[in-house]
């Protein structure tokens, strides 16, 4: 007997796997050595990506318009295609023309929003584009060799990306970034993290970490 709901789920899974295959095997991406440590069921990752800012974008910080830096990171088994875990971090810098201070707001899934006022542009950039011990879940991840794949966008403009980001950031404080094909968010993760048609931003950096074992 034909079951339309089941068929749609199977078709969706096939589409997901088709989208993952070409993007997750990005062996041509540059390698950056990231700081890694482990705490319980989380891998703690430290690295900077201030090179997402060039001289022109730094000069524009005092315009009063917000600048957004979106960092997305996934855990992928070495020489395999499907990500096992995912996290993101979104930071914005807005210059207050009246008070002459930078307002930096940092959001990450399952974490409290951080709001800081600074009077130094360089310090603001470092806060927005540098992470120290940022967690990504390794709960139930089997032992093996892995890499982290990272994408950083300055001022993403795709509505799909922004909506997906908001959905992820609205997860309750304390929730994890664990990603499974059966999760309700998995499909939207694929749509805004993998689909190159949606990847529009003023500037983008993509790279992968060194290999490591868990």
C-alpha positions as a Markdown table, in Angstrom:
| # | Residue | x | y | z |
|---|---|---|---|---|
| 1 | Unk | 0.0 | 0.0 | 0.0 |
| 2 | Unk | 1.3 | 3.4 | -0.9 |
| 3 | Unk | 2.0 | 5.6 | 2.2 |
| 4 | Unk | 2.5 | 9.2 | 1.2 |
| 5 | Unk | 4.0 | 10.4 | 4.5 |
| 6 | Unk | 6.6 | 7.6 | 4.5 |
| 7 | Unk | 7.4 | 8.2 | 0.9 |
| 8 | Unk | 7.9 | 11.9 | 1.5 |
| 9 | Unk | 10.2 | 11.1 | 4.5 |
| 10 | Unk | 12.3 | 8.8 | 2.3 |
| 11 | Unk | 12.5 | 11.3 | -0.5 |
| 12 | Unk | 13.6 | 14.0 | 2.0 |
| 13 | Unk | 16.3 | 11.7 | 3.4 |
| 14 | Unk | 17.5 | 11.0 | -0.2 |
| 15 | Unk | 17.6 | 14.7 | -0.8 |
| 16 | Unk | 19.5 | 15.4 | 2.4 |
| 17 | Unk | 22.1 | 12.8 | 1.6 |
| 18 | Unk | 22.5 | 14.2 | -2.0 |
| 19 | Unk | 23.1 | 17.7 | -0.6 |
| 20 | Unk | 25.6 | 16.5 | 2.0 |
| 21 | Unk | 27.8 | 14.5 | -0.4 |
| 22 | Unk | 29.3 | 17.2 | -2.5 |
| 23 | Unk | 29.7 | 19.8 | 0.3 |
| 24 | Unk | 31.0 | 17.7 | 3.2 |
| 25 | Unk | 33.9 | 16.2 | 1.3 |
| 26 | Unk | 35.6 | 19.6 | 0.8 |
| 27 | Unk | 39.2 | 18.3 | 0.9 |
| 28 | Unk | 40.4 | 21.4 | -0.9 |
| 29 | Unk | 39.5 | 23.7 | 2.0 |
| 30 | Unk | 42.5 | 25.2 | 3.8 |
| 31 | Unk | 43.5 | 23.7 | 7.1 |
| 32 | Unk | 43.8 | 25.8 | 10.3 |
| 33 | Unk | 45.1 | 24.4 | 13.6 |
| 34 | Unk | 42.4 | 24.9 | 16.2 |
| 35 | Unk | 42.8 | 24.7 | 19.9 |
| 36 | Unk | 41.0 | 21.6 | 21.2 |
| 37 | Unk | 40.2 | 20.2 | 24.6 |
| 38 | Unk | 37.5 | 18.0 | 26.0 |
| 39 | Unk | 35.1 | 18.4 | 28.9 |
| 40 | Unk | 32.5 | 15.7 | 29.4 |
| 41 | Unk | 30.4 | 15.3 | 26.3 |
| 42 | Unk | 31.7 | 18.5 | 24.7 |
| 43 | Unk | 34.7 | 19.3 | 22.6 |
| 44 | Unk | 35.9 | 22.8 | 23.5 |
| 45 | Unk | 37.3 | 24.7 | 20.5 |
| 46 | Unk | 39.4 | 27.8 | 20.5 |
| 47 | Unk | 40.4 | 29.9 | 17.4 |
| 48 | Unk | 40.2 | 33.3 | 15.8 |
| 49 | Unk | 38.7 | 34.4 | 12.6 |
| 50 | Unk | 39.3 | 38.2 | 12.7 |
| 51 | Unk | 40.5 | 37.9 | 9.1 |
| 52 | Unk | 36.8 | 38.0 | 8.1 |
| 53 | Unk | 37.3 | 41.8 | 8.5 |
| 54 | Unk | 39.4 | 43.7 | 6.0 |
| 55 | Unk | 40.4 | 47.3 | 6.2 |
| 56 | Unk | 37.3 | 48.6 | 4.4 |
| 57 | Unk | 34.9 | 46.7 | 6.7 |
| 58 | Unk | 36.8 | 47.8 | 9.8 |
| 59 | Unk | 36.5 | 51.4 | 8.6 |
| 60 | Unk | 32.7 | 50.9 | 8.2 |
| 61 | Unk | 32.2 | 49.9 | 11.8 |
| 62 | Unk | 31.7 | 53.5 | 12.8 |
| 63 | Unk | 28.9 | 54.1 | 10.3 |
| 64 | Unk | 26.3 | 53.1 | 12.9 |
| 65 | Unk | 25.1 | 50.2 | 10.9 |
| 66 | Unk | 25.3 | 46.7 | 12.5 |
| 67 | Unk | 28.0 | 44.3 | 11.3 |
| 68 | Unk | 27.1 | 40.6 | 11.8 |
| 69 | Unk | 29.6 | 37.7 | 12.0 |
| 70 | Unk | 28.1 | 34.2 | 11.7 |
| 71 | Unk | 30.4 | 31.2 | 12.5 |
| 72 | Unk | 29.1 | 27.7 | 11.8 |
| 73 | Unk | 31.0 | 24.6 | 12.7 |
| 74 | Unk | 30.3 | 20.9 | 12.2 |
| 75 | Unk | 32.0 | 17.7 | 13.4 |
| 76 | Unk | 32.7 | 15.3 | 10.5 |
| 77 | Unk | 34.4 | 11.9 | 10.6 |
| 78 | Unk | 37.6 | 11.9 | 8.6 |
| 79 | Unk | 37.1 | 10.7 | 5.0 |
| 80 | Unk | 33.3 | 10.5 | 5.5 |
| 81 | Unk | 30.5 | 12.9 | 4.5 |
| 82 | Unk | 27.8 | 13.1 | 7.1 |
| 83 | Unk | 28.2 | 15.7 | 10.0 |
| 84 | Unk | 27.5 | 14.2 | 13.4 |
| 85 | Unk | 27.3 | 17.4 | 15.4 |
| 86 | Unk | 26.8 | 21.1 | 14.7 |
| 87 | Unk | 27.1 | 24.5 | 16.4 |
| 88 | Unk | 27.1 | 28.1 | 15.5 |
| 89 | Unk | 27.9 | 31.5 | 17.0 |
| 90 | Unk | 26.5 | 34.8 | 15.9 |
| 91 | Unk | 28.0 | 38.2 | 16.9 |
| 92 | Unk | 27.0 | 41.7 | 16.0 |
| 93 | Unk | 28.9 | 45.0 | 16.3 |
| 94 | Unk | 26.9 | 48.3 | 16.3 |
| 95 | Unk | 28.6 | 51.7 | 16.9 |
| 96 | Unk | 26.6 | 54.2 | 18.9 |
| 97 | Unk | 27.2 | 57.5 | 17.1 |
| 98 | Unk | 25.9 | 59.5 | 20.1 |
| 99 | Unk | 27.8 | 57.8 | 22.9 |
| 100 | Unk | 30.8 | 56.8 | 20.7 |
| 101 | Unk | 30.9 | 53.2 | 21.9 |
| 102 | Unk | 30.6 | 49.8 | 20.2 |
| 103 | Unk | 27.8 | 47.5 | 21.3 |
| 104 | Unk | 28.8 | 43.9 | 20.8 |
| 105 | Unk | 26.2 | 41.1 | 21.2 |
| 106 | Unk | 27.2 | 37.5 | 21.1 |
| 107 | Unk | 24.7 | 34.6 | 20.8 |
| 108 | Unk | 25.3 | 30.8 | 20.7 |
| 109 | Unk | 22.9 | 27.9 | 21.1 |
| 110 | Unk | 22.2 | 26.8 | 24.7 |
| 111 | Unk | 24.2 | 29.8 | 26.1 |
| 112 | Unk | 23.2 | 33.1 | 27.6 |
| 113 | Unk | 23.4 | 36.1 | 25.3 |
| 114 | Unk | 26.5 | 38.3 | 26.0 |
| 115 | Unk | 26.3 | 42.0 | 25.7 |
| 116 | Unk | 29.3 | 44.3 | 26.0 |
| 117 | Unk | 30.0 | 48.0 | 25.4 |
| 118 | Unk | 33.5 | 48.9 | 24.3 |
| 119 | Unk | 35.3 | 52.0 | 23.1 |
| 120 | Unk | 37.9 | 50.2 | 21.0 |
| 121 | Unk | 37.2 | 48.9 | 17.5 |
| 122 | Unk | 40.0 | 46.3 | 17.5 |
| 123 | Unk | 38.9 | 44.8 | 20.9 |
| 124 | Unk | 35.3 | 44.7 | 19.5 |
| 125 | Unk | 36.4 | 42.8 | 16.4 |
| 126 | Unk | 38.3 | 40.3 | 18.6 |
| 127 | Unk | 35.3 | 39.7 | 20.8 |
| 128 | Unk | 33.1 | 39.2 | 17.8 |
| 129 | Unk | 35.4 | 37.0 | 15.8 |
| 130 | Unk | 37.4 | 34.9 | 18.3 |
| 131 | Unk | 36.2 | 32.0 | 20.4 |
| 132 | Unk | 37.7 | 30.4 | 23.5 |
| 133 | Unk | 36.5 | 26.9 | 24.5 |
| 134 | Unk | 33.4 | 27.1 | 22.3 |
| 135 | Unk | 31.5 | 23.8 | 22.9 |
| 136 | Unk | 30.4 | 21.4 | 20.2 |
| 137 | Unk | 28.6 | 18.2 | 21.4 |
| 138 | Unk | 30.4 | 14.9 | 21.1 |
| 139 | Unk | 27.7 | 13.0 | 22.9 |
| 140 | Unk | 27.4 | 9.4 | 21.6 |
| 141 | Unk | 30.1 | 10.1 | 19.0 |
| 142 | Unk | 32.0 | 6.8 | 18.4 |
| 143 | Unk | 35.8 | 6.7 | 18.8 |
| 144 | Unk | 37.6 | 7.6 | 15.6 |
| 145 | Unk | 39.4 | 10.3 | 13.6 |
| 146 | Unk | 37.5 | 13.5 | 13.0 |
| 147 | Unk | 37.8 | 17.1 | 11.6 |
| 148 | Unk | 35.9 | 20.2 | 12.2 |
| 149 | Unk | 34.6 | 22.2 | 9.3 |
| 150 | Unk | 34.1 | 25.9 | 9.8 |
| 151 | Unk | 32.4 | 28.6 | 7.7 |
| 152 | Unk | 32.4 | 32.2 | 8.7 |
| 153 | Unk | 30.2 | 34.8 | 7.0 |
| 154 | Unk | 30.3 | 38.6 | 7.5 |
| 155 | Unk | 26.9 | 40.0 | 7.0 |
| 156 | Unk | 25.0 | 37.1 | 5.6 |
| 157 | Unk | 22.0 | 38.3 | 3.5 |
| 158 | Unk | 20.1 | 35.1 | 2.7 |
| 159 | Unk | 16.7 | 35.1 | 4.5 |
| 160 | Unk | 16.9 | 31.3 | 4.7 |
| 161 | Unk | 20.2 | 31.5 | 6.5 |
| 162 | Unk | 19.1 | 34.2 | 8.9 |
| 163 | Unk | 15.8 | 32.3 | 9.7 |
| 164 | Unk | 17.7 | 29.0 | 10.3 |
| 165 | Unk | 20.2 | 30.8 | 12.5 |
| 166 | Unk | 17.4 | 32.4 | 14.6 |
| 167 | Unk | 15.7 | 29.0 | 15.0 |
| 168 | Unk | 19.0 | 27.4 | 16.2 |
| 169 | Unk | 19.9 | 30.3 | 18.5 |
| 170 | Unk | 16.4 | 30.2 | 20.1 |
| 171 | Unk | 17.1 | 26.8 | 21.6 |
| 172 | Unk | 16.8 | 26.8 | 25.4 |
| 173 | Unk | 19.8 | 27.6 | 27.6 |
| 174 | Unk | 21.6 | 24.4 | 28.4 |
| 175 | Unk | 20.5 | 22.5 | 25.2 |
| 176 | Unk | 23.2 | 20.9 | 23.1 |
| 177 | Unk | 24.3 | 21.2 | 19.5 |
| 178 | Unk | 23.8 | 17.5 | 18.9 |
| 179 | Unk | 22.7 | 16.9 | 15.3 |
| 180 | Unk | 21.1 | 13.6 | 14.1 |
| 181 | Unk | 19.3 | 12.8 | 10.8 |
| 182 | Unk | 16.2 | 12.1 | 12.8 |
| 183 | Unk | 16.2 | 15.6 | 14.5 |
| 184 | Unk | 13.5 | 18.0 | 13.4 |
| 185 | Unk | 16.2 | 20.7 | 12.7 |
| 186 | Unk | 18.3 | 18.4 | 10.5 |
| 187 | Unk | 16.6 | 19.3 | 7.3 |
| 188 | Unk | 16.8 | 23.1 | 7.9 |
| 189 | Unk | 20.4 | 22.6 | 8.9 |
| 190 | Unk | 21.1 | 21.1 | 5.5 |
| 191 | Unk | 19.2 | 23.9 | 3.7 |
| 192 | Unk | 21.1 | 26.8 | 5.2 |
| 193 | Unk | 24.5 | 25.3 | 6.0 |
| 194 | Unk | 25.1 | 23.1 | 2.9 |
| 195 | Unk | 23.1 | 24.6 | 0.0 |
| 196 | Unk | 25.5 | 26.8 | -1.8 |
| 197 | Unk | 22.6 | 28.7 | -3.5 |
| 198 | Unk | 21.7 | 30.2 | -0.1 |
| 199 | Unk | 25.3 | 31.2 | 0.8 |
| 200 | Unk | 25.4 | 35.0 | 0.2 |
| 201 | Unk | 27.4 | 37.3 | 2.3 |
| 202 | Unk | 29.8 | 40.3 | 2.0 |
| 203 | Unk | 32.7 | 38.0 | 2.8 |
| 204 | Unk | 33.1 | 34.3 | 3.6 |
| 205 | Unk | 35.9 | 32.2 | 5.0 |
| 206 | Unk | 35.8 | 28.3 | 4.9 |
| 207 | Unk | 38.4 | 26.0 | 6.4 |
| 208 | Unk | 38.8 | 22.7 | 8.3 |
| 209 | Unk | 40.7 | 21.8 | 11.4 |
| 210 | Unk | 43.6 | 19.4 | 11.8 |
| 211 | Unk | 42.7 | 15.7 | 12.2 |
| 212 | Unk | 42.1 | 14.6 | 15.7 |
| 213 | Unk | 40.9 | 11.5 | 17.5 |
| 214 | Unk | 38.1 | 11.0 | 20.0 |
